[in-house]
Amino acid sequence: MPTDQTWLSSTRRINQQLTNPGFEKPGELVAWMGAMQAQAYDMAQWAVGLRLKNGSLATVHEALNAGSMLRIHLMRPTWHWVAAQDIRWMVSLSAERLRAANDSYGKSRHRPISPALYSRVDDLLGRMLEGKEALTKPEIATRLAQAGIETQNNETTRYLLQAETRGLICSGPDKTGKPTYAWMDDRVPPTRELSRSEALGTLALRYFQSHSPATLADFVWWSGLSLREARQAVGEAGAALLHETTDGTEWMIHEKAPIHPIPRGPHREMLLLPPFDEYLIGYKNRTHVLDPAHQSKAFNRWGTFYPVILHQGRIIGSWGKGPTRKAGNIDIDFFPGISRPDESQIHQAIEQYRHFLSDK
């Protein structure tokens, strides 16, 4: 199995659906990816759209409103897209870690929340969201305050996160372009429960089918699992994962992943990746696709990732909305010393983003 950087980046692009996408529906794509970080709400929708055969904002909105893909805190923990059929076992797998992080946050600020108060808020949320109601976070905070519940100092965020870990709430349909919360049982049909070992194995298979080649350290970072749990997950995946050691690094790749570089051509040579995109954030080590000299322009030490430009597998610059802030008005900034792509490739990448925003 080759492990040179050209082959590695080419294979990752194929598996991440950045080259020749194989899916038309957002829910199917998200299920393939396992989960996708969805930190910046609007741009996280672009992360889905650019991986579809003909992705548009309307297609993503339709999936969000129908509930085939949902947004919830998982794994590290942070916001993720997840397919409806996967949300229950993924929440269960992440719940203990998310609750611990939630409690640690409160203790560090000397603002613990009692189990009794969490239970009271859960009951109130059930009444608010009954009848397939969907409310924004500010709307929920207002109703909690009216019930005499403290909502300052991020308390509302902590109540909602705790309810997510209990499988009570998840994302609802957008309301005037804003994300909402809904009662999970109203959004997600009952699904077969997975044992913890089944869930671990499934998570490993999803990650490596969509992110390989990758290392165990990459999987630990992405999943938020302990090293012991990650090793168990890889063991559960069994023979579906191929192992190859090169220069002291053990790579894992899904058995169905391609093993040859993709041919170069005009199609999707350059892409405008959103902030927190899986192509970067899905791995602990990003030096295979990003020169360390330019890392500060792609992400900072506090974990904020910026919109970046992908060209033939390498991150070569950054981009953003132009000063007029009009839809599709794009500023492009290539890193120093980078050979500028052909104008046709730049135009194609910008037009792909504009097409997504056009809702057509």
N, C-alpha and C positions, 0 to 999 in steps of 0.2 A: 504494500500500500504506500503510495508516494505521500510525502508530508512537506513538500516545498511550499512556500508561501503562496505562489500562484495557484497551485492546486487547492490549498486550504481555503483561500478566499473564494475561489470559483465554486467549490463544493458548498461552502456555507451560503453563498448567494442562491444557489439552486434550492437547497433545503429550506431556506428562509423565504422562499417564494419571491425573491427579488429579481430572479431571472426566469422568464417563461412561466409565470404563475399558473398553477393548476386549478385554482378555485374561483368560483363566481360568487359564492355566498359567504358573507362575513363569519357566520357561525361555524361553517365548515373549516375556514381558514384558522380561526382561533382554536378550534379543537385540534387541528394539526400541530399548531405551535405549542400546545399545552396550556399556556397562558402568555399574555403579552402585557408588558408594563403599560399602564394607562394614566401616567402621572398628570400630564398637561392635557386637559380634557379635549379641547378642539384638535390639537395636533396628534393626540393619540388616535383619533379617528382617521387621520391621514396615514398613520402607521398601518392601519388595516387596509385602507383603500389602495395604497401603492402596491400591496401584495395580492390584489385581485386581478382577474383577467381584464376587467373593464370597470375598475372601482370608481364610484362617485359618492359624494357626500349623501345623496339621497339613498343610495343602497345601504350605507352604514346606518343612517337614521332609521330606515325601515327595520333593520335588524335589531337596533336598540329598542325601538318601540314595540316590536313583536316579542322581544325577550329571547331571541335565539342566541344572542351574545349579551353578557351582563358585565357590570363593573363592580368590583368589590375588593377589599383589602385581602391580600394573600401573601404567603411565603416570607418575604424579607423583613418586615411586612411593608407593602406599599400598594397603591392602586394597580389592579390588573384587569384586563379583559379576560373573560373565561366563557366557554360555551355553556349553555344552559344544562346540558346533560352531564357536565363535569363539575358544576359548581358545588354540589353538596359534598362530594368526597374530597374535593380540594379544600373546602372550608374546614372540614373535619380534620384533615391532615395538618392544617396550619393553625388551628384554633388555640392550642395550648401556648404556642410561641407568641401569637398575637396578644393573648390575654396577659402574658408575662410582660411584654413590651408596654402594654397599656398601663399595667399596675406600676411598673418601674417609672414611667413618665410621671404618674401622679405622686409617687413617693418622693421623687427628686424635687418636686415643687411643693412638697408638704400639703398636698391636696388629695388624699386618698378618697376613693369612692367605695362605700360599703356594698356588700352583696345585696342587702335589702333595698338600697337606692337603685341599683342596677335593675333589680326585679320590678320595682315600681315603674321605672322608665319603660321597661319592656312592655308592661301592661298598657301604659299610656300609648306607646307606639302602636300596639295592636288595635287600640280603639281609633287612633288617628287614621290608620291605613286600611281599616276594614272597608269592604265593598270595593276593593281594587283601587283605592285612592293612591295617588302618588304626590309626594310633597318634596319641595326643595329643603335643603338644610336650614336656611333662614326661617322658612315656614314652620318647620318642626321646632326650632329653638323658641320661636314666639309662643307656640302652644305649650311647650314645656314650662316656659316662664309664667304663663297664665295659670298653670297648675301648681305654681309655687316651687318649681325645680330650678336650682342654680344652673345657669347656662353661660356664665362668664368663664374666662381663662381656659378656653378649649374644652370645657366640660361636655358641650354638645357633641363634639367630635368623639370624645371618649365613650359617651353613652352609645353612639351609633356604631362605633367599632366593636364594642362589646356585644351589641345585638347582632352584628354581622357574624361574629365568631360562634354565636349560638344558632346560626342558621335561620334567624328570624326575618332579616331584611336583606335586600339587595337593591340594585339600581332599578328604577322604574322608567317609564317613557319620559323623554325630554319634555320640559315645560318652558316654552318660549326660549329654546336653546340652552336651557340650564338643566344640569343633571338633577335627578330626583331619587328618592328612596321609595320602595314599595315593599309589601309583605311578600316574603319569598314563596310561600305556599300558593299565592295568587299568580306568581310569575313562572314557577318551575314545577312541572309535573313530577309526581313521585318517581324516583329512580332506585335501582338496586343498590343497596349499600355495599361498599367495598371494605374488606378487612384492611387493617393498616398495612400488612405486607402486600396485598394486592394494589393498594393505592400507591405505595412506594414504587413498586415495579412499573405501574402505569405511568407515573410521573417521569421516571427515568426514560422509558421508551418514548414518551412525547417529547422530552427535551432533546434526546439525541437524534431522533428522526428529523427534527426541525433545526437543530443547531450544530450537528456534527460537521467536521471533526471538532471534538472538544475534550477537555480533560476532566478528571474527577474534581479538581479544584474549581473549574468553571461551573460544574453542576452544583457543587456545594454553595458557591456564591449565588447562583441564579435561584436555587430552590429554597435557600435559607435553612436547609437541613444540617444537622450535625454531621461530622465526618463519618461517624459510625452509621447513622441512618442512611447517608448517601451511599456508603459501601453496600449496605443491605439492599438498597433500591437497585443498584447496578447488578447485584447478585440475583435479584428477583427477575430482572430483565433477561438474564441468561444468555443463550447463544445468539440472541438478536443483536447483541452488541459485539462488534469486532474490536480487538485490542491490538495496538501496534506501538512499540517503543522505538523512538528515534532520538538520538542524542540525549538520552536520559529522560525524555518526556514520554509518558504513556498516553497515547491518544485513543479515544473511543469513537467509533462511527457506527451508525445503524447499518445493518446488513443490506438494506435496500438503497443506501445512499450511492450516488454516482462516484466513480473512481477515476474519471478522466476530466481534464480541464474543459470548460465550455468553449466553443469556438467564438472568437471575437467577431463582432459585427456591429451594425448600427443600432440594434435593438437593446435598449436599456443599458447603454454603456455608462451613462451618468444618471444618478438619482439624487433627489433632494430628500434626505432622511430627516424625520422629525426629531425633536429632543427626546431623550430616553428611549431611542429606538433599540430593538432587540439585537441589531447587528453589532452594536457596541456594548450595550448594558447587559447583554446575555452572556458575557464572558468576564472572568476575573482578569485574564491577561489580554490586553487589547493591542499589544505591540505588533502582532502579526498583520494588522490592517491599518495601523496608525503609528506614524513616526513619533517616538517619545518627545521629540523637540516641539511637536505641535499639540501635545495632549491638553495643555491648559486652554487651548482654543476649542476643544471638543467637550471637555468636562472639567469641573473644578474639584478641589480636595473635599468639599462638603457633599459631593454626590449629585450636583446639578449637571445635567447633560444638555448640550446646546444643539440646535439644528445644524447638521453637517452635510457635506457633499461627498457622495460615494462615486468613484470613477474607477472602473475595471478592478473592483475589489478593494481599493484603497480609499481612506478618508483623506481628501486633499484640500478641503476648505470648509467654510461656513456660509450660511445663508440666513436670510430673514426677510420679513415684510419691509417694503420700502417706506420712506418717510411719510408718504401720503396715506399709508395704511389701507389703500384700496385692495380689494380682493384680487389676488394674483399678481400684485405689484411686488417684485422680488429684487432684493439686493444680493449680489454674489460676491464673495470674498475668498480668493484662493490663498492658500498658505504660501509664505515666501519660499522661493526656490522650486515651486511646483510648476511643471509644464502645463500650460493652459489647454484644456480639451478643445476639440474643434467646436466652432460656433454652432454647428448643426446639433451637436450633442448637448450643448448648453441650452439651446432653444428647445430641444425635445424634452429635457428634464423640466424646464419651466412650464412648458405647455401641458405636460402630464399633470402637474399640480393644479394648473388653472382649470384643466378639464375636470378634475376631481371636485373643485369648488363650484363648477358650473351646474352641478346636480343633473347633468344630462347622461 
